Amino acid sequence: MRELTDDELELVNGGVGLLGAAFTAVTAGGATAFNGGSVGEVVGATILGGVSGFFGGIALSPYSSGLTTAMFGAFSVETGILAGVVGS
């Protein structure tokens, strides 16, 4: 058995989505809290923001093809809109 290279590790774990999910979760939750949202609204916006960032990371991945980019890009936009609605 051998140790995986960095490129192989990125292929195994996907290498996408996690940083975008964390960033958009914090951004959506923080914006909702700053605008006086309730605890439920902050939690909802944080979760949907994280999902939006995760899908956006997949859509912009160098490993995705045209159909994958379109599909996950649409998911990202949809959940981003939902995060905005929940946060308002």
PABAFI-699481 format. One line per 4 residues: number of its first residue (from 1); their letters; for each residue x, y, z negated of C-alpha. Coordinates in Angstrom, 2 decimals. Layout:
N
NUM) a) X,Y,Z; ... .
//
This chain:
88
1) mrel) 0.00,0.00,0.00; 1.27,3.50,0.79; 0.49,7.00,-0.46; -1.80,9.14,1.70 .
5) tdde) -0.44,12.26,3.37; -2.01,15.67,2.78; -3.75,15.53,6.18; -5.18,12.10,5.40 .
9) lelv) -6.45,13.36,2.04; -8.29,16.21,3.75; -9.92,13.77,6.14; -11.01,11.49,3.31 .
13) nggv) -12.53,14.21,1.10; -13.83,16.26,4.01; -11.56,19.20,3.19; -14.49,21.59,3.56 .
17) gllg) -17.30,23.09,1.63; -16.07,23.08,-1.95; -14.39,26.50,-2.05; -17.25,28.07,-0.08 .
21) aaft) -19.80,26.46,-2.36; -18.11,27.77,-5.49; -17.70,31.28,-4.07; -21.28,31.64,-2.84 .
25) avta) -22.71,30.09,-6.01; -20.92,32.68,-8.13; -21.85,35.48,-5.74; -25.56,34.56,-5.56 .
29) ggat) -25.87,33.95,-9.30; -23.96,37.10,-10.18; -25.98,39.26,-7.82; -29.23,37.91,-9.24 .
33) afng) -28.09,38.47,-12.83; -26.88,41.98,-11.96; -30.28,42.80,-10.48; -32.06,41.75,-13.66 .
37) gsvg) -33.20,38.27,-12.64; -34.56,35.84,-15.20; -32.56,32.78,-16.27; -34.53,30.58,-13.87 .
41) evvg) -33.91,32.95,-10.97; -30.17,33.08,-11.73; -29.94,29.29,-11.91; -31.98,28.84,-8.72 .
45) atil) -29.98,31.41,-6.78; -26.71,29.90,-8.03; -27.69,26.40,-6.90; -29.02,27.50,-3.51 .
49) ggvs) -26.01,29.79,-2.99; -23.69,26.87,-3.65; -25.58,24.66,-1.20; -25.45,27.42,1.41 .
53) gffg) -21.70,27.80,1.02; -21.17,24.06,1.17; -23.07,23.74,4.45; -21.32,26.82,5.84 .
57) gial) -17.95,25.28,5.05; -18.90,22.14,6.95; -20.20,24.17,9.89; -16.94,26.09,10.18 .
61) spys) -14.71,23.06,9.70; -12.20,22.32,12.44; -13.47,18.71,12.31; -17.04,19.57,13.32 .
65) sglt) -18.34,19.48,16.89; -20.92,21.72,18.55; -24.03,19.93,17.33; -22.63,19.54,13.82 .
69) tamf) -21.72,23.22,13.71; -25.19,24.26,14.86; -27.00,21.94,12.47; -25.01,22.75,9.35 .
73) gafs) -24.87,26.43,10.30; -28.67,26.47,10.40; -28.80,24.69,7.02; -26.43,27.30,5.61 .
77) vetg) -28.53,30.20,6.86; -31.77,28.63,5.62; -30.49,27.97,2.11; -28.86,31.40,2.02 .
81) ilag) -32.21,32.98,2.78; -33.86,30.84,0.10; -31.22,31.94,-2.41; -32.03,35.55,-1.60 .
85) vvgs) -35.75,34.95,-2.04; -35.27,33.17,-5.36; -32.95,35.90,-6.56; -35.37,38.73,-5.81 .
//
